[in-house]
């Protein structure tokens, strides 16, 4: 019987289609996940297609071929979850794709940011806020009444500089005092260095996000992993130090980009930036209490949370841990030919991104996105199939009635995602209460189904 879904689920079980044990092992199945179907309806078609292509390339072609090299490229007795065996190829090739895509976009953002700042510096404007230069100017910027009103309200209610600098210094001091107590491998002076460097990276990420609506916070986190992991060294807990520094760096950099996006929204809606900042502080304080409680609820409700193959495998955790190990142990820990494949996919990601930027827009819309392709390399293709079904539903809807699809598709997708997400809370409560599901559904292959029918016949 096929057993590739989470056992002991309350009330309902995951139902899996295309049932053979081989299909389940290769993680090619439809997961009946409303969340992923909804995400597929929201994401652009090229993203969903890229994810599906990544799943086909990895789990449909590459991993079965590499598995045939068991005993040649890596020891035959290694489990599939070992980083010195199959898992090493899955994780590190995915990392190579992500790093190649991230490095390209990071450099691209730096160039765009520098170019934009240079243009702003050369441009003389009567306004103290940067004005879009999409329209040609005759030397004097013409500002509408609405724009003047927005500028006036936004500048009138600014946050005093001493609060900004003082607040950052206070948060840094708290982190320097507390983080080393939680992660002894990360020393206080390393936290200090992180807080000194973080504002520069935060500015780059916030400005780049404003230009392209693409946050590269994970790229900065990966830089912290390699830098602080190598600084600490393997003998002094470099893996944990790198991961902890990554968390600190990502928190600072992502918050800066998110806050700038919120300020932009407030600027357009005539909201007070000071009120928005206070709301952010209150929300952050609430998150410090709510987030650990939610984590505790999941941790107690599901015994296999974070384990590969479970309903909540936490794939990013495994990927970032593997990066930390690579940064500390070096390339010698990789299985045979894994580094060569990583080089190929790293360069391939850069080349594909370069082609996407050089060709016309109507052509680049059909070129897969390496970052999206990398996701199923490690996780599997089950969610890619769900997302592709979502994009097919949206595509057909657009062909039948584009106006209604553009109006109602986000609402339908949000309903699917929220409905599935809200069920997690009662699901966790039922799991904590040890409530057993009243019914379980499984799809069997034809051969197994015949055996089950024959066995049932003997009982009657």
Secondary structure as UniProt FT lines:
FT   HELIX           21..25
FT   TURN            26..27
FT   HELIX           34..42
FT   HELIX           45..55
FT   HELIX           56..62
FT   HELIX           63..67
FT   TURN            68..69
FT   TURN            71..73
FT   TURN            76..77
FT   TURN            80..81
FT   TURN            83..85
FT   HELIX           86..122
FT   HELIX           145..156
FT   HELIX           161..182
FT   TURN            184..185
FT   HELIX           188..212
FT   HELIX           217..232
FT   HELIX           234..236
FT   HELIX           238..268
FT   TURN            269..270
FT   HELIX           273..301
FT   TURN            303..306
FT   TURN            308..309
FT   TURN            311..312
FT   HELIX           315..329
FT   HELIX           331..333
FT   TURN            336..337
FT   HELIX           338..358
FT   HELIX           361..364
FT   TURN            365..366
FT   HELIX           370..379
FT   HELIX           382..400
FT   HELIX           402..432
FT   TURN            433..434
FT   HELIX           446..459
//
